Amino acid sequence: MKKLFFTATLLATILLAIFLSPTLAAATLAESAVIVDGTNIGTSRGDMLPLRDVVTHVGGTVSWDNQSRKITIRMGNNNPTAVMAIGSNHATISGSAVELAVPPVLANGQTFVSLCFLADHLGIGAGYKNNRFILSSTPARQIPILTYHHILPDDVNTRFRDNPWTISTYNFANQMRYLHENGFYTPTLCELEAFLYKGRPLPANSIMIHFDDGYYSNYVYAYPILQRYGLRAVIFAITANAQYLGSYQPPMCHESLTWAAATTLLTGADVFETASHTHAMHRHNADTNRTILVTQTHENILQDTLQSFEYVSNHRAFAYPHGQFNDTVIHALAEAGITMAFTINTGYVTATSDPFRLNRFTIYRTTTMARFRAIVNRRA
């Protein structure tokens, strides 16, 4: 299992390193398109981006002093935003000395800088997806997170037609096509974590797509649609179901809920990250309207969470079953290494949101396209 987990997550780890660990050598990454506010302005040099092209496109200026080999960047005013030198890790940002993780480099008469420099020091919304650097002059201030559950085609859905959490593939495809055609960016969990904890700007049109529970329908029906439109998503799995199935994936059944097996959770890494929805504490007591999670001791919650990590790729995000939590739950999750936990409360995520009380928008069978557009365009 551990070997399979490593293989499935290796590619995702490399891609995340581009944004979160800019020390990745340029030679390890092929040239990528650089997209600023929807316009292709050129290509990167490995994991380094053309400074002047980016800054000019967002309304700033870059000047070069031949004698001192210093670069001065002004972002929309007469005061230097940044002063730095080729090959040096030392820079002055808005009058303060800072240490750069990666120094600027000169190649073919052009200055190249890391993605993190543009995001952390110039305030440019930044991300990476499908061999493209995505940049925004105006970064995102509110992140809509869309929550789905079960996906089925209407022509085979005879049992769940009245279930509000079962979305037709037709509606789901229309929603994802809208995101694709309007240039929405789907950040990874690590990118959202950097947004919350480091204030790292994300592209203006950032949006997240979540699936709760871990149904096989997410892989059978949602995966090809997401893949077609170049979108990423997160599955929060109840991992006891995956453990029970192990390497055996039952065929898709339309008359009952089919769970994703442990081996299935390791597939589709080009689209899906996986994270915990508890291992075996999702069960709901109808008499008390409480989940098992909120009735357990700190130690039991900690052990259950750590066990769930054996089956998922991300060990820092968690979705509360039925949105229920308390202080004991939060403290146990934090001890397990969780840094972000998602509720079912309606609303947007901002840079000042409580990372253990993150809002989401549940998408229902009855959600209209007008309502969907209002949510994703931040008018809900």
C-alpha positions in Angstrom: 0.0 0.0 0.0 2.8 2.5 0.9 4.5 1.8 -2.4 1.3 2.4 -4.4 0.7 5.6 -2.4 4.2 6.9 -3.2 3.8 6.2 -6.9 0.4 7.9 -7.1 1.5 11.1 -5.3 4.9 11.6 -6.8 3.7 13.6 -9.8 1.5 15.8 -7.6 4.4 16.4 -5.2 6.7 17.6 -8.0 4.0 20.0 -9.4 3.4 21.4 -5.9 7.1 22.0 -5.4 7.0 24.5 -8.3 4.8 26.8 -6.3 5.7 26.0 -2.7 9.4 25.2 -3.0 10.9 27.4 -5.7 14.4 26.0 -5.2 13.5 23.2 -7.7 16.3 23.5 -10.4 15.2 25.1 -13.7 16.6 22.1 -15.6 14.1 19.7 -13.9 11.1 21.5 -15.5 10.4 22.0 -19.2 9.4 25.4 -20.5 5.8 26.4 -19.6 3.4 29.0 -20.9 3.1 32.1 -18.8 -0.5 33.4 -18.7 -1.2 36.8 -17.2 -4.8 37.9 -16.9 -5.8 35.4 -19.5 -3.1 36.4 -22.0 -0.2 34.3 -23.0 2.8 36.6 -22.7 5.6 34.0 -23.4 7.3 31.1 -21.8 9.2 30.4 -18.6 12.8 29.3 -18.4 12.3 26.1 -16.4 10.6 27.2 -13.2 11.7 30.9 -13.6 9.4 33.5 -15.2 10.3 36.5 -17.4 10.2 39.4 -14.9 9.8 42.4 -17.3 7.1 40.7 -19.4 5.0 39.9 -16.3 5.5 43.2 -14.5 4.8 45.3 -17.6 1.6 43.3 -18.3 0.2 44.1 -14.8 1.0 47.8 -15.1 4.4 48.1 -13.5 7.8 49.0 -14.8 11.3 47.3 -14.6 14.5 49.3 -15.0 18.1 47.9 -15.2 21.3 49.6 -14.2 24.2 48.3 -16.3 26.9 49.5 -13.8 25.5 48.1 -10.6 23.6 45.2 -12.3 20.6 46.1 -10.1 17.0 45.8 -11.1 14.3 48.2 -9.8 10.6 47.3 -10.0 7.9 49.8 -9.6 4.3 48.6 -9.3 2.0 51.5 -10.3 3.7 54.3 -8.3 6.9 56.3 -8.1 8.3 54.4 -5.1 10.5 51.4 -5.8 8.6 48.2 -4.9 11.7 46.1 -5.2 15.4 46.5 -5.7 17.6 43.4 -6.3 20.6 42.2 -8.3 21.2 39.3 -10.6 22.5 36.3 -8.8 21.9 37.8 -5.3 19.5 36.4 -2.6 19.4 39.9 -1.0 16.7 42.4 -2.0 14.9 45.4 -0.7 11.2 45.2 -0.9 9.3 48.4 -0.1 12.2 49.7 1.9 12.8 46.5 3.9 15.6 44.0 3.5 14.5 40.5 2.6 16.2 37.2 1.7 15.0 35.7 -1.6 14.6 31.9 -1.7 15.8 32.0 -5.3 17.9 34.8 -6.8 17.0 36.4 -10.2 18.9 35.1 -13.1 19.9 36.6 -16.5 19.5 34.5 -19.7 19.6 35.8 -23.3 19.3 39.4 -22.1 16.2 38.7 -20.0 15.7 38.6 -16.2 13.9 35.6 -14.8 12.5 35.3 -11.3 10.6 32.6 -9.3 6.9 32.3 -9.1 7.1 32.8 -5.3 8.9 36.1 -5.8 6.0 37.4 -7.9 3.4 36.2 -5.5 5.1 36.9 -2.1 6.8 40.2 -2.9 4.8 41.8 -5.8 1.4 40.7 -4.7 0.6 39.0 -8.0 -1.9 36.1 -7.9 -0.1 33.0 -8.9 -0.7 29.3 -9.6 0.5 26.4 -11.9 -1.6 23.9 -13.8 -1.2 21.8 -17.0 2.2 23.2 -17.8 1.0 26.8 -17.5 1.9 29.4 -15.0 -1.4 31.3 -14.2 -0.9 34.9 -13.0 -3.4 37.7 -12.1 -2.8 41.4 -11.6 -5.7 41.4 -9.1 -5.5 38.3 -6.9 -8.4 36.4 -5.4 -10.0 37.8 -2.2 -12.7 35.2 -1.9 -12.4 31.5 -2.8 -15.7 29.6 -3.5 -15.5 25.9 -2.6 -18.1 23.7 -4.3 -19.1 20.5 -2.5 -20.5 17.5 -4.4 -21.3 14.0 -3.4 -22.8 11.4 -5.8 -22.8 11.8 -9.6 -25.1 9.7 -11.9 -26.5 9.9 -15.4 -30.3 10.5 -15.3 -31.0 7.6 -17.6 -29.7 5.1 -15.0 -30.7 6.9 -11.9 -33.9 5.3 -10.7 -33.2 5.2 -6.9 -31.6 8.6 -6.2 -33.8 10.9 -8.2 -35.2 12.5 -5.1 -31.8 12.6 -3.3 -30.7 16.2 -3.2 -27.0 15.3 -3.1 -27.1 13.2 -6.3 -26.2 15.4 -9.2 -26.9 14.4 -12.8 -23.8 14.1 -15.1 -25.6 16.5 -17.5 -25.8 19.3 -14.9 -22.3 18.5 -13.6 -20.8 18.7 -17.1 -22.6 22.0 -17.7 -21.2 23.4 -14.5 -17.6 22.3 -15.2 -17.8 23.5 -18.8 -18.8 26.9 -17.5 -15.7 27.0 -15.2 -13.5 26.0 -18.1 -14.9 28.4 -20.6 -14.6 31.3 -18.1 -11.0 30.6 -17.2 -11.4 29.5 -13.6 -8.4 28.2 -11.8 -8.6 25.2 -9.4 -5.8 25.5 -6.7 -4.4 22.5 -4.9 -4.9 22.0 -1.1 -1.3 23.1 -0.6 -1.9 26.3 -2.5 -5.0 27.0 -0.4 -2.9 26.4 2.7 -0.3 28.9 1.6 -3.2 31.4 0.9 -4.5 31.0 4.4 -1.2 30.7 6.4 1.2 32.8 4.4 -1.1 35.2 2.6 0.2 33.9 -0.7 -2.0 35.4 -3.5 -4.0 33.1 -5.8 -5.2 33.9 -9.3 -8.3 36.1 -9.3 -10.7 33.4 -10.6 -9.7 30.6 -8.1 -12.3 28.1 -7.1 -12.1 24.7 -5.4 -14.1 21.5 -6.2 -14.7 19.0 -3.4 -16.4 15.6 -3.2 -17.4 14.3 0.2 -17.6 10.6 1.2 -15.6 8.8 -1.5 -18.1 7.2 -3.9 -16.9 5.3 -6.9 -19.1 7.5 -9.1 -16.6 10.3 -8.6 -14.1 8.3 -10.6 -16.5 6.8 -13.1 -18.5 9.9 -14.0 -16.9 13.0 -12.5 -13.3 12.2 -13.3 -13.6 12.2 -17.2 -15.5 15.4 -17.1 -13.0 17.2 -14.9 -10.1 15.8 -16.9 -11.7 17.0 -20.2 -11.9 20.6 -18.8 -8.5 20.6 -17.1 -9.9 21.0 -13.6 -8.6 19.6 -10.3 -10.7 18.4 -7.3 -10.4 16.9 -3.9 -12.1 13.7 -2.6 -12.7 13.6 1.1 -13.0 9.8 1.7 -14.5 7.8 4.6 -11.4 5.5 4.5 -12.9 2.5 6.4 -14.9 1.8 3.3 -11.7 1.9 1.2 -9.9 -0.3 3.7 -12.7 -2.9 3.6 -12.6 -3.1 -0.2 -8.8 -3.0 -0.4 -7.7 -3.9 -3.9 -11.1 -5.1 -5.0 -13.2 -2.4 -6.8 -16.8 -3.5 -7.1 -18.4 -2.5 -10.5 -20.5 0.6 -10.5 -24.0 -0.1 -9.2 -26.7 2.5 -9.9 -29.2 1.1 -7.4 -27.0 1.5 -4.4 -23.9 3.4 -3.2 -20.6 2.0 -4.6 -17.6 3.0 -2.6 -14.1 3.7 -4.0 -11.6 0.9 -3.0 -8.3 1.7 -1.5 -6.5 1.1 -4.8 -9.1 3.3 -6.6 -8.2 6.2 -4.3 -4.7 6.0 -5.6 -5.7 6.6 -9.2 -6.7 9.8 -11.1 -3.9 11.9 -9.5 -3.9 14.2 -12.5 -7.4 15.4 -11.3 -8.0 14.2 -7.7 -6.2 14.8 -4.4 -7.6 12.7 -1.6 -8.0 13.7 2.0 -9.7 12.5 5.2 -13.4 12.4 6.0 -12.6 10.3 9.0 -11.7 6.6 8.9 -14.7 5.2 10.8 -16.3 8.1 12.6 -18.7 9.4 9.9 -21.7 7.4 11.2 -24.6 9.4 12.3 -27.0 8.8 15.3 -30.5 9.7 14.1 -31.8 9.9 17.7 -29.2 12.4 18.8 -28.5 14.0 15.4 -24.8 13.7 16.2 -21.9 12.0 14.4 -19.7 9.5 16.2 -16.8 11.9 15.7 -18.1 14.5 18.1 -18.7 12.0 20.9 -15.2 10.6 21.0 -12.2 11.3 23.1 -9.2 13.2 21.9 -7.1 10.1 21.7 -9.7 8.1 19.7 -10.1 11.0 17.2 -6.4 11.3 16.8 -5.9 7.5 16.2 -8.8 7.5 13.7 -7.4 10.4 11.8 -3.9 8.9 11.6 -5.4 5.7 10.4 -7.2 7.5 7.6 -3.9 8.9 6.4 -2.9 5.4 5.2 -5.4 5.7 2.3 -5.2 9.4 1.2 -2.6 11.6 -0.5 -3.0 14.7 1.6 -2.5 14.6 5.4 -3.3 18.2 6.1 -6.9 18.7 5.1 -10.1 17.3 6.7 -13.8 17.5 6.1 -16.1 17.3 9.1 -18.8 14.6 8.8 -22.2 16.3 8.5 -20.2 19.5 9.3 -20.1 18.6 13.0 -17.1 19.4 15.2 -16.2 20.7 18.6 -13.0 21.8 20.4 -12.0 18.2 21.2 -12.2 17.4 17.5 -10.2 20.5 16.4 -7.4 19.8 19.0 -7.1 16.2 17.9 -7.0 17.1 14.2 -4.3 19.7 14.9 -2.2 17.1 16.8 -2.5 14.7 13.8 -1.1 17.4 11.5 -4.3 18.8 10.0 -4.1 22.5 9.1 -7.4 23.0 7.3 -10.8 21.6 8.1 -14.0 22.2 6.1 -17.5 22.7 7.3 -20.9 22.6 5.5 -21.5 26.2 6.4 -22.3 28.4 3.4 -19.9 31.1 2.5 -16.5 32.0 0.9 -13.0 31.4 2.1 -10.8 34.4 2.6 -7.2 35.0 3.7 -8.6 35.7 7.2 -10.9 32.7 7.5 -10.4 30.4 10.5 -8.5 27.4 8.9 -10.5 24.9 11.1 -13.9 26.5 10.2 -13.7 26.8 6.4 -16.9 27.5 4.5 -18.2 25.7 1.4 -21.1 25.8 -1.0 -23.0 22.5 -1.3 -24.2 21.9 -4.8 -27.5 20.2 -4.9 -29.5 18.4 -7.6 -31.8 21.4 -7.7 -29.0 24.0 -8.0 -29.8 26.0 -11.1 -27.1 27.4 -13.5 -28.1 30.9 -12.4 -27.4 30.0 -8.8 -24.2 28.2 -9.8 -23.0 31.3 -11.7 -23.8 33.5 -8.8 -21.8 31.4 -6.4 -18.7 31.1 -8.5 -18.7 34.7 -9.6 -18.9 35.7 -5.9 -22.4 37.2 -6.0 -24.1 34.6 -3.8 
